[in-house]
């Protein structure tokens, strides 16, 4: 069936972007607010995360328990997240319950109670999250690698840091909420079974009189440190490797993304085949393309025994560098098969599409339909990917290791 995408921009700056999927019985939404961790004060790491937690502890006429009960009664599957750019809230439910769910979340982002008595419990959850990262070497490696690959504050971890979480007060939370939970810069993505005029009018009733606020300025600071070793007493070593790529809005994004799919996508990918299967160097190895609005990176991770860590690093770097030699037709065929499978899954998921249309608007200022994505993927060729790799071979690596001993890294890194 043809994909129907609508957009509406309200006078306060809020953007509604919606894709009708009438063959489904569900509807989903994804609300992105310009309240990410890049906007935190440098001495309040984790403030965006704890604010996201606190707004869910009662809003409008509901206390914390009533908030949860009403969502459960709607059959809503909901989630929250914090990235460098956004605080995100989303949910999916039977289509007839979408209006009631949106009304609750409108109260949450506009009229939260932010109850002082709930702050200790919220802080305790954040501290547990921090301890979980410290106790899991692979998460520690991922967090430190991203911090070093992107300039401050774009590489900050959403979970923050111990001093910041401990120092956060209710005044900090209230100030962050007042400054950054605003309609201008916010994007509401919706997908599933609904009539767009009714949805547009409902959102106007709930959010169109929301008062905008002045956007905050972000000052970047270089954080270049090509190699970092984090001592950790363990029989294993976690290895993280990152190198620059192009963001989603760049004309070369799909060839860049396709090259990473050949490197690490499925059990026939180069990393899995060479590093894990043929050489037996590690129990886990994978890579992915990560994009912010105007910068991006490829992040590769391997978990291995401490005595084989150096060889794992050397072989993994070798496979990454070998990408510059180009991809083969058989690899491209497998890549396209995986892309088609993923796109088919999107067409059957209102949650996936609501998140995708919101993200598209943020990155592009427009929405790519599933059909358009299919055409872009189908247009990939060995020639287009190899031309990109010849012009932009993997280089300028950032490396993080977490384990008992530091490793030798090439001088070129």
Residue pairs with C-beta under 8 A, 6 or more apart in sequence:
1 22
1 23
3 19
3 21
3 369
3 370
3 371
4 19
4 20
4 196
5 17
5 18
5 19
5 20
5 357
5 367
5 369
6 16
6 17
6 18
6 19
6 20
6 196
6 200
7 15
7 16
7 17
7 18
7 361
7 367
8 15
8 16
8 200
8 203
9 15
9 16
10 16
10 183
10 203
10 204
10 207
10 208
11 208
12 183
12 184
12 207
12 208
12 209
12 210
12 211
12 212
13 182
13 183
13 184
13 185
13 186
13 212
14 183
14 184
14 186
14 187
14 188
14 203
14 207
14 208
14 210
15 186
15 187
15 188
15 361
16 188
16 190
16 199
16 200
16 203
17 187
17 188
17 189
17 190
17 357
17 358
17 360
17 361
17 367
18 189
18 190
18 191
18 194
18 196
18 199
18 200
18 357
19 190
19 191
19 353
19 354
19 357
19 367
19 369
20 191
20 192
20 193
20 194
20 195
20 196
21 191
21 192
21 193
21 347
21 350
21 353
22 193
24 95
24 192
24 193
24 348
24 350
25 94
25 95
25 193
26 92
26 93
26 94
26 95
26 192
26 193
26 350
27 92
27 93
27 94
27 95
27 97
27 98
27 190
27 191
27 192
27 193
27 194
27 350
28 90
28 91
28 92
28 93
28 98
28 190
28 191
28 192
28 349
28 350
28 351
28 353
28 354
29 90
29 91
29 92
29 98
29 101
29 102
29 105
29 188
29 189
29 190
29 354
30 88
30 89
30 90
30 188
30 189
30 190
30 351
30 354
30 355
30 357
30 358
31 88
31 89
31 90
31 105
31 109
31 186
31 187
31 188
31 189
31 358
32 85
32 86
32 87
32 88
32 186
32 187
32 188
32 189
32 358
32 359
32 362
33 86
33 87
33 88
33 89
33 109
33 180
33 181
33 182
33 185
33 186
34 85
34 86
34 180
34 182
34 184
34 185
34 186
34 215
35 48
35 51
35 52
35 82
35 86
35 87
35 176
35 177
35 180
35 181
36 48
36 82
36 83
36 84
36 85
36 86
36 87
36 158
37 45
37 46
37 47
37 48
37 49
37 82
37 83
37 84
37 153
37 156
37 157
37 158
37 160
38 84
38 85
38 153
38 154
38 156
38 218
39 48
39 153
39 176
39 179
39 180
39 216
39 218
40 46
40 47
40 48
40 153
40 156
40 160
40 164
40 176
41 47
41 172
42 153
43 163
43 164
43 167
44 160
44 164
44 167
44 168
44 172
45 156
45 157
45 160
45 161
45 163
45 164
45 165
46 126
46 130
46 158
46 159
46 160
46 161
46 164
46 165
46 168
47 160
47 164
47 168
47 172
47 173
47 176
48 82
48 87
48 158
48 176
48 180
49 82
49 126
49 129
49 158
49 159
49 160
50 122
50 123
50 126
50 160
50 165
50 168
50 173
51 87
51 173
51 176
51 177
51 181
52 80
52 81
52 82
52 87
52 89
53 80
53 122
53 125
53 126
54 112
54 114
54 115
54 118
54 119
54 122
54 173
55 108
55 109
55 112
55 114
55 177
55 181
56 64
56 67
56 80
56 108
56 112
57 64
57 67
57 112
57 113
57 114
57 115
57 118
57 122
58 64
58 66
58 67
58 112
58 113
58 115
58 118
59 67
59 104
59 107
59 108
59 111
59 112
59 113
60 104
60 107
60 108
60 111
61 107
62 70
62 104
62 107
63 113
64 113
64 115
64 118
67 104
67 108
70 100
70 104
71 78
71 91
71 101
71 104
74 93
74 97
74 100
74 101
75 93
75 94
75 97
76 91
76 92
76 93
76 97
76 101
77 91
77 92
77 93
77 351
78 89
78 90
78 91
78 92
78 101
79 89
79 90
79 91
80 87
80 88
80 89
80 90
81 87
81 88
81 158
82 88
82 158
83 158
84 150
84 153
84 154
84 155
84 156
84 158
84 292
85 292
85 293
85 362
86 362
87 180
87 181
89 105
89 108
89 109
90 351
90 354
90 355
91 101
91 105
92 192
92 350
92 351
92 354
93 101
95 192
95 193
95 194
98 190
98 192
98 194
98 199
99 202
102 202
102 203
102 206
103 206
106 206
106 207
109 181
110 181
110 207
110 210
112 177
114 170
114 173
114 174
114 177
116 170
119 170
119 173
123 165
123 166
123 168
126 159
126 160
126 165
127 162
127 165
127 166
129 159
130 159
130 160
130 161
130 162
130 165
132 139
133 139
133 140
133 143
133 157
133 159
134 140
137 232
137 234
137 236
137 238
137 303
137 402
137 403
138 238
138 284
138 301
138 303
138 402
140 230
140 232
140 238
140 402
141 230
141 238
141 239
141 240
141 301
141 400
141 401
141 402
142 240
142 299
142 301
143 157
143 159
144 228
144 230
144 240
144 400
144 402
145 240
145 241
145 242
145 299
145 301
145 398
145 399
145 400
146 155
146 157
146 242
146 290
146 297
146 299
147 155
147 156
147 157
147 223
148 155
148 223
148 224
148 225
148 226
148 228
148 242
148 398
148 400
149 155
149 242
149 244
149 297
149 299
149 398
150 223
150 292
150 295
150 297
151 220
151 221
151 222
151 223
152 220
152 221
152 222
152 223
153 218
153 220
153 221
154 220
154 292
154 295
155 223
178 213
179 213
179 216
180 213
180 216
182 210
182 211
182 212
182 213
183 207
183 210
183 211
183 212
184 212
184 213
184 215
185 215
187 358
187 361
187 362
188 203
188 207
188 358
189 354
189 355
189 356
189 357
189 358
189 359
189 361
190 199
190 354
190 357
191 350
191 351
191 352
191 353
191 354
191 356
191 357
192 350
192 353
192 354
193 350
225 398
226 397
226 398
226 399
226 409
226 413
227 398
227 399
227 400
227 409
227 413
228 399
228 400
228 401
229 400
229 401
229 402
229 403
229 405
229 406
229 407
230 400
230 401
230 402
230 403
231 403
231 404
232 402
232 403
232 404
233 404
234 306
234 403
234 404
235 305
235 306
236 303
236 304
236 305
236 306
236 403
237 303
237 304
237 305
237 306
237 309
237 312
237 401
237 402
237 403
237 404
237 405
237 407
238 301
238 302
238 303
238 401
238 402
238 403
239 301
239 302
239 303
239 304
239 309
239 312
239 313
239 316
239 399
239 400
239 401
239 407
240 299
240 300
240 301
240 399
240 400
240 401
241 299
241 300
241 301
241 313
241 316
241 317
241 320
241 397
241 398
241 399
242 297
242 298
242 299
242 300
242 397
242 398
242 399
243 297
243 298
243 320
243 394
243 395
243 396
243 397
243 398
244 295
244 296
244 297
244 298
244 395
244 396
245 256
245 260
245 289
245 291
245 296
245 297
245 298
245 392
246 252
246 253
246 256
246 296
246 392
247 253
247 291
247 292
247 293
247 294
247 295
247 296
247 363
248 291
248 296
248 363
248 364
249 293
249 294
249 363
249 364
250 256
250 296
252 388
252 392
253 291
253 296
254 376
254 377
254 379
254 380
254 384
255 380
255 384
255 385
255 387
255 388
255 389
256 289
256 296
256 388
256 392
257 289
258 327
258 332
258 335
258 380
258 384
258 385
259 323
259 327
259 385
259 388
259 389
260 287
260 288
260 289
260 298
261 269
261 335
261 338
261 339
262 269
262 270
262 323
262 327
262 331
262 332
262 335
262 385
263 269
263 270
263 271
263 287
263 298
263 300
263 319
263 320
263 323
264 270
264 271
264 272
264 285
264 286
264 287
264 288
264 300
265 334
265 335
265 338
266 272
266 334
266 338
267 273
268 334
270 319
270 322
270 323
270 331
271 285
271 286
271 287
271 300
271 302
271 316
271 319
272 285
272 286
274 315
274 319
275 281
275 282
275 285
275 302
275 312
275 315
275 316
275 319
276 282
276 283
276 284
276 285
279 311
279 315
281 302
281 304
281 308
281 311
281 312
281 315
282 302
282 303
282 304
282 308
282 312
283 303
283 304
284 301
284 302
284 303
285 300
285 301
285 302
285 303
285 312
285 316
286 300
286 301
287 298
287 299
287 300
287 301
287 320
288 298
288 299
289 296
289 297
289 298
290 296
290 297
290 298
290 299
291 363
293 362
293 363
298 394
300 316
300 320
302 312
302 313
302 316
304 312
306 403
306 404
306 405
309 401
309 403
309 405
309 407
310 407
310 408
313 399
313 401
313 407
313 409
317 397
317 410
320 394
320 397
321 393
321 394
323 389
323 393
323 394
324 389
324 390
324 393
324 394
325 389
326 382
326 385
326 386
326 389
326 390
327 382
327 385
327 386
327 389
328 382
329 382
332 380
332 381
332 382
332 385
335 380
336 377
336 378
336 380
339 374
339 377
340 374
340 377
343 370
343 373
343 374
343 377
345 352
346 352
346 353
346 356
346 370
347 353
347 370
353 370
357 367
360 366
360 367
360 368
361 367
368 376
395 412
397 412
397 413
398 413
399 409
399 413
401 407
